[in-house]
Amino acid sequence: MEQTKYSVGLDIGTTKIVAIIGKQNEYGKIEILGIGKSKSLGVHRGVVNNITQTIKSIQQAVEEAEANSGLKIGSVVVGIAGQHIRSLQHSDYITRKDSEEVIGEEDVDLLCNQVHKLIMLPGEEIIHVLPQEYKVDGQAEIREPVGMYGGRLEANFHVVVGQVVSIKNVGRCIKSAGLDLGNITLEPLASSDAVLSQEEKEAGVALIDIGGGTTDLAIFKDGIIRHTAVIPFGGGVITEDIKEGCSIIEKQAELLKTRFGSAWPGENRDNEIVSIPGLRGREPKEISLKNLSKIIHARVVEIIEQVYVEIKNYGHEEQKKKLIAGIVLTGGGSQLKHLKQLVEYITGMDTRIGYPNEHLAGDSDEEVASPLYATAVGLLMNAIKNQEKLKLAQEDVLQEQHIEEEEELVYAERDTEAVARPNLHKERKSVFDKWSEKLKEFLDNAE
């Protein structure tokens, strides 16, 4: 199978690393060709803190995915998260030379590139520049300015910023694992592609992705991303609390949480007890499920309240900014029993669990349709989208070359003298292509 036929998403999480290979079928759904996962040992709260361990884990996941699919992985799209991620709102404008000419894609690119030149705090770099609404000559609330007339093009932007060192380290791990870095995407954006419908994004929705090390938030309204945040707590902190509170080892704490854990202490009766084998011939330990739920409940409430503060910061309480579709929970942490009810109780907002199965082909493995793989599926979707863009750009270039060759033939027939003429069709790169080039250059220089 040719390289162009399939794409790869790589989710470097705090608890697991997932490599997922897939392609788009004729119905526009995603067919999973192979999946590989490994325990993530070099990542803490979404940030790489041990390069060697992370490279090993990436190679392990990639080898498993290759063995499952019989394909070779080359370029990957990677997710980035961590407490170093922050977002800000920014407005910018350009004045066009000729207002009699319609606004083209190059004008929008120029405006976006201008935002990329914003001066950040030392050690920070812009990851995403996401246009929200445009204004043309003062006329507001324009979704798509291309094709309109106007002299002044303005836009509000949602700018996502991250630490240069963290981005470099991710790039370094990918390179050292023998892979090419196709693109870096903010993880909550990838998850939202996988689990949210367009209707929800229009109505207003908050996506909460509870991972092992971080809880990621992405808020959409009117189909546009409005707010993103990364909270440095996830399922790992709950496991840590159980370990400390019940004086048991981490492996047992994780098993207790997934098998018997509940976010709602009222569910368990006082006499419900689970027995845990003691270490090295010691007496077994008896743990009350009510106490277990109390430990989980305390930490989950803290995480949800922090997320709710971010939702309020966005302005959810204003009538115009109301999130009608409520909250969608995804990620491994969303599988905790009674979490949905607790979130509804704390926030008063409608809540559902988000599964990435909507975009997957019907015969996909049930395991992949779990909220656990929402980010990985979203990254795969992003990789497929990027490949489509690349294909279209290549087709455009070929078409332009073909037109130029035909024009040159006409010129040659019409005129025997050599006529020097300007190149009428210049190849234009999209914002994404330019950004990818900049990133690759930046990572190469970092070596």
C-alpha positions in Angstrom: 0.0 0.0 0.0 1.3 3.5 -0.9 2.2 6.0 1.9 -0.4 8.4 0.6 -3.2 6.0 1.2 -3.1 6.1 4.9 -2.4 8.5 7.8 -1.2 8.2 11.4 -2.2 9.9 14.6 0.1 9.7 17.7 -1.3 10.5 21.1 1.5 11.0 23.6 -0.4 10.9 26.9 0.7 10.8 30.5 -0.5 7.2 31.1 -0.4 5.7 27.6 1.0 6.4 24.1 -1.3 5.4 21.2 -0.4 5.1 17.5 -3.4 4.8 15.2 -3.2 4.1 11.5 -6.2 4.7 9.3 -7.7 5.9 6.0 -10.9 7.4 4.8 -13.3 5.1 3.0 -15.5 6.0 0.1 -18.3 7.0 2.5 -16.1 9.6 4.2 -15.8 7.4 7.4 -12.5 6.4 8.9 -11.3 2.8 8.6 -8.8 1.8 11.4 -6.0 -0.2 9.8 -3.9 -0.7 12.9 -3.5 0.4 16.5 -0.6 0.2 18.9 -0.4 1.3 22.5 2.3 1.3 25.2 2.6 2.5 28.8 3.8 6.1 28.9 6.8 6.3 31.2 8.5 9.6 30.4 5.5 12.0 30.5 4.3 13.9 33.5 1.1 15.9 33.4 1.2 16.1 29.6 4.9 17.2 29.4 7.8 15.1 28.4 10.2 14.8 31.4 12.3 11.8 30.3 13.3 11.8 26.6 14.8 8.3 26.5 11.8 6.6 28.1 9.3 8.5 25.9 11.3 7.5 22.7 11.1 3.8 23.9 7.4 4.1 24.6 6.7 5.7 21.2 8.7 3.0 19.3 6.8 0.3 21.2 3.4 1.8 20.2 4.5 2.3 16.6 5.9 -1.2 16.3 2.7 -2.7 17.6 0.6 -0.6 15.1 2.9 -1.6 12.3 2.6 -5.3 13.2 -1.2 -5.0 13.4 -1.6 -3.4 10.0 1.4 -4.6 8.1 2.2 -1.0 7.1 5.2 1.2 7.7 4.7 4.4 9.7 6.4 7.5 8.3 4.9 10.9 9.1 2.7 11.4 12.2 0.4 14.1 13.6 1.0 14.6 17.3 -1.1 16.1 20.1 0.3 18.6 22.6 -1.1 19.3 26.0 0.3 20.1 29.5 0.0 22.9 32.0 2.2 25.2 30.0 -0.6 25.7 27.4 -2.5 28.9 27.6 -4.8 30.8 25.3 -5.5 34.5 24.6 -7.9 36.6 22.5 -6.3 39.0 20.0 -7.7 41.4 17.3 -5.7 42.4 14.3 -6.3 44.0 10.9 -4.7 44.7 7.5 -5.3 47.6 5.1 -5.5 46.3 1.5 -3.9 48.3 -1.4 -6.9 48.0 -3.7 -10.4 47.9 -2.2 -11.8 47.4 -5.7 -10.3 43.9 -5.8 -12.1 41.1 -4.0 -10.6 39.7 -0.8 -8.6 36.5 -1.6 -7.2 33.7 0.5 -3.8 35.4 0.4 -5.3 38.4 2.3 -6.6 36.0 5.0 -3.2 34.3 5.1 -1.4 37.7 5.4 -3.6 38.6 8.4 -3.0 35.2 10.1 0.7 35.5 9.5 0.7 38.9 11.1 -0.7 37.3 14.3 2.1 34.7 14.2 4.6 37.6 14.6 3.1 38.6 18.0 5.7 39.0 20.7 5.2 36.3 23.3 6.6 36.0 26.8 10.2 34.7 26.9 10.3 30.9 26.1 6.8 30.8 24.6 5.7 30.1 21.1 2.4 30.3 19.2 0.9 26.9 18.4 -2.4 27.8 16.8 -3.9 31.0 15.4 -7.7 30.3 15.1 -9.7 33.1 13.4 -13.2 33.7 15.0 -15.2 36.4 13.2 -14.0 38.8 10.5 -14.9 42.5 9.9 -14.7 44.0 6.5 -14.7 47.9 6.5 -16.4 47.9 9.9 -19.1 45.3 8.9 -19.0 42.8 11.7 -19.9 39.1 12.2 -18.6 37.8 8.9 -17.7 34.1 8.8 -16.0 34.0 5.4 -14.6 37.2 4.0 -13.1 35.6 0.8 -14.9 37.0 -2.3 -16.1 40.3 -0.6 -15.0 43.8 -1.5 -13.3 45.9 1.1 -10.2 48.0 2.1 -9.8 47.0 5.7 -9.9 43.4 6.8 -10.1 42.8 10.6 -10.5 39.6 12.7 -10.7 38.3 16.2 -8.3 35.5 16.9 -8.1 32.7 19.5 -4.4 32.2 20.0 -3.0 29.1 21.6 0.5 29.5 23.2 2.9 26.9 24.6 6.4 26.5 26.0 9.1 26.4 23.3 11.1 23.8 25.3 8.1 21.4 25.6 7.3 21.7 21.8 11.0 21.0 21.0 11.1 18.0 23.3 8.1 16.4 21.6 9.7 17.1 18.2 13.0 15.6 19.4 11.2 12.4 20.7 9.4 12.0 17.3 12.7 12.4 15.3 14.7 10.1 17.6 12.0 7.4 17.2 12.6 7.5 13.5 9.4 9.3 12.5 8.6 12.5 10.6 6.6 15.2 12.4 3.6 16.1 10.1 1.9 18.5 12.4 1.4 19.4 16.1 -2.2 19.9 17.2 -3.7 21.0 20.6 -5.2 17.8 22.1 -8.6 19.3 23.1 -9.0 20.4 19.5 -8.3 16.9 18.3 -10.7 15.3 20.8 -13.4 17.8 19.8 -13.1 16.8 16.1 -13.6 13.2 17.2 -16.6 13.4 19.6 -18.5 16.7 18.9 -21.2 17.1 16.2 -21.4 20.4 14.1 -24.9 21.0 15.7 -23.3 21.0 19.2 -20.5 23.3 18.2 -23.2 25.7 16.7 -25.4 25.5 19.8 -22.5 26.0 22.3 -20.7 23.2 24.0 -17.9 22.6 26.5 -15.7 19.5 25.8 -14.0 18.2 28.9 -11.3 15.6 28.1 -10.2 13.9 31.4 -6.8 12.3 30.7 -4.3 10.7 33.0 -2.2 13.8 33.7 -4.4 16.7 32.6 -8.0 17.7 32.0 -8.4 19.6 28.7 -11.2 22.0 28.0 -12.4 23.3 24.6 -15.5 25.6 24.3 -17.3 26.1 21.0 -20.2 28.5 20.2 -21.6 29.4 16.8 -19.4 26.7 15.3 -16.2 28.5 16.4 -13.7 27.7 19.1 -14.0 30.3 21.8 -11.9 29.2 24.7 -9.3 26.5 25.5 -7.6 25.6 28.8 -5.5 22.8 30.3 -6.0 22.0 34.0 -3.0 20.1 35.5 -5.0 17.4 37.2 -6.4 14.1 35.7 -7.2 10.5 36.5 -3.6 10.0 37.8 -4.2 12.3 40.8 -7.3 10.3 41.8 -5.2 7.1 41.7 -2.6 8.8 43.8 -5.2 9.8 46.4 -6.5 6.2 46.6 -3.0 4.9 47.0 -2.3 7.4 49.9 -5.8 7.1 51.5 -5.9 3.3 51.5 -2.1 2.6 52.0 -1.9 0.4 48.9 0.4 0.2 45.8 -0.4 2.2 42.7 -1.3 -0.8 40.6 -4.0 -1.9 43.1 -5.2 1.7 43.5 -5.7 1.9 39.7 -7.6 -1.4 39.6 -9.8 -0.3 42.6 -10.7 2.9 40.8 -11.6 1.4 37.5 -13.5 -1.7 38.9 -15.2 -0.4 42.0 -14.7 3.4 42.0 -17.7 5.8 41.9 -17.8 9.6 41.9 -21.0 9.5 44.1 -20.4 8.2 47.7 -24.2 7.8 48.4 -24.3 4.9 46.0 -22.3 2.5 48.2 -23.7 0.9 51.4 -21.5 0.8 54.6 -21.2 -2.9 54.5 -19.7 -3.1 51.0 -16.1 -4.2 51.4 -13.4 -5.3 48.9 -10.4 -7.4 50.0 -7.0 -6.7 48.5 -4.2 -9.3 48.7 -1.3 -8.2 51.0 2.2 -7.8 49.7 4.6 -10.7 50.0 2.6 -13.0 52.3 1.1 -10.1 54.4 -2.5 -10.2 55.6 -5.1 -9.1 52.9 -6.4 -5.5 53.3 -10.1 -4.8 53.5 -11.3 -1.5 52.0 -14.8 0.0 52.4 -16.3 1.0 49.0 -17.9 4.0 50.7 -14.5 5.3 51.8 -13.1 4.6 48.3 -16.0 6.7 46.7 -15.4 9.5 49.3 -11.7 9.8 48.3 -12.6 9.8 44.5 -15.5 12.2 45.0 -13.3 14.8 46.8 -10.8 15.0 44.0 -13.3 14.8 41.1 -15.3 17.7 42.7 -12.0 19.7 42.7 -11.3 19.0 39.1 -14.9 19.8 37.9 -14.9 23.0 39.9 -11.7 24.2 38.3 -13.1 23.4 34.8 -16.4 25.2 35.8 -14.3 28.3 36.7 -12.9 28.3 33.1 -16.4 27.9 31.7 -17.5 30.9 33.7 -14.4 32.9 32.6 -15.5 32.3 29.0 -18.8 34.0 29.9 -21.3 31.1 29.9 -23.6 33.0 32.3 -24.3 35.7 29.7 -27.4 35.0 27.6 -25.5 35.5 24.3 -22.7 33.1 25.3 -24.9 30.4 26.8 -23.8 26.8 26.0 -27.1 25.2 25.0 -25.6 21.8 24.2 -24.0 21.7 27.7 -21.0 19.5 28.5 -19.5 16.5 26.7 -17.1 14.3 28.8 -14.4 12.2 27.1 -11.0 10.7 27.8 -10.2 7.7 30.0 -11.3 9.6 33.2 -14.8 10.0 31.8 -15.5 6.3 32.3 -15.7 6.7 36.1 -19.1 5.6 37.4 -21.7 8.3 38.1 -19.3 11.1 36.9 -22.0 12.3 34.4 -24.5 12.8 37.3 -21.9 14.6 39.5 -21.0 17.0 36.7 -24.7 17.8 36.1 -25.2 18.3 39.8 -22.2 20.7 40.2 -22.6 22.7 36.9 -26.4 22.4 36.3 -25.6 21.8 32.7 -26.7 18.9 30.4 -24.0 16.3 30.2 -23.2 13.3 28.0 -20.2 11.0 27.5 -18.5 11.5 24.1 -17.5 8.5 22.0 -15.5 8.8 18.8 -17.6 6.2 17.0 -19.6 8.7 14.9 -16.7 9.2 12.4 -15.5 5.5 12.4 -16.5 2.9 9.8 -19.1 0.4 11.0 -16.8 -2.5 11.2 -14.3 -0.8 13.5 -13.1 -2.5 16.6 -15.3 -1.7 19.7 -12.2 -0.8 21.7 -11.3 2.1 19.4 -14.8 3.6 19.9 -14.0 4.1 23.6 -13.6 7.7 25.1 -10.1 6.5 25.9 -9.1 6.9 22.2 -10.9 10.2 21.5 -7.7 12.2 21.2 -5.9 9.5 19.1 -8.9 9.3 16.6 -9.1 13.1 16.5 -5.3 13.3 15.6 -5.9 10.6 12.9 -8.7 12.8 11.5 -6.4 15.8 11.5 -3.7 13.7 9.7 -6.2 12.7 7.0 -7.4 16.3 6.6 -3.8 17.5 6.1 -3.2 14.8 3.5 -6.3 15.9 1.6 -5.0 19.5 1.6 -1.6 18.4 0.4 -3.2 16.3 -2.4 -5.4 19.3 -3.5 -2.4 21.6 -3.4 -0.4 19.2 -5.6 -3.3 18.9 -8.0 -3.6 22.7 -8.2 0.1 23.0 -9.0 -0.1 20.3 -11.7 -3.2 22.0 -13.2 -1.4 25.4 -13.2 1.6 23.8 -14.9 -0.7 22.2 -17.5 -2.4 25.6 -18.1 0.9 27.3 -18.4 2.2 24.7 -20.9 -0.9 25.1 -23.0 -0.6 28.9 -22.9 3.1 28.7 -23.9 2.1 26.5 -26.9 -0.5 29.1 -28.0 2.2 31.8 -27.6 4.7 29.8 -29.6 2.2 29.2 -32.4 1.1 32.8 -32.4 4.5 34.3 -32.3 7.7 32.9 -33.6 9.8 35.2 -31.4 10.4 34.2 -27.8 8.1 36.2 -25.6 9.1 36.8 -22.0 6.0 37.1 -19.9 5.3 37.1 -16.2 4.2 33.9 -14.5 0.4 34.3 -14.2 -0.1 31.5 -11.8 2.0 31.6 -8.6 1.9 28.7 -6.3 0.4 29.9 -2.9 0.9 28.1 0.3 -1.8 27.9 2.9 -1.3 29.1 6.5 -1.0 25.5 7.6 1.8 24.7 5.1 3.8 27.8 6.1 3.4 27.0 9.8 4.5 23.4 9.2 7.6 24.6 7.4 8.4 27.1 10.2 8.0 24.4 12.8 10.2 21.9 10.9 12.8 24.6 10.4 12.6 25.4 14.1 13.0 21.8 15.2 15.9 21.3 12.8 17.7 24.3 14.3 17.0 22.9 17.8 19.0 19.7 17.0 
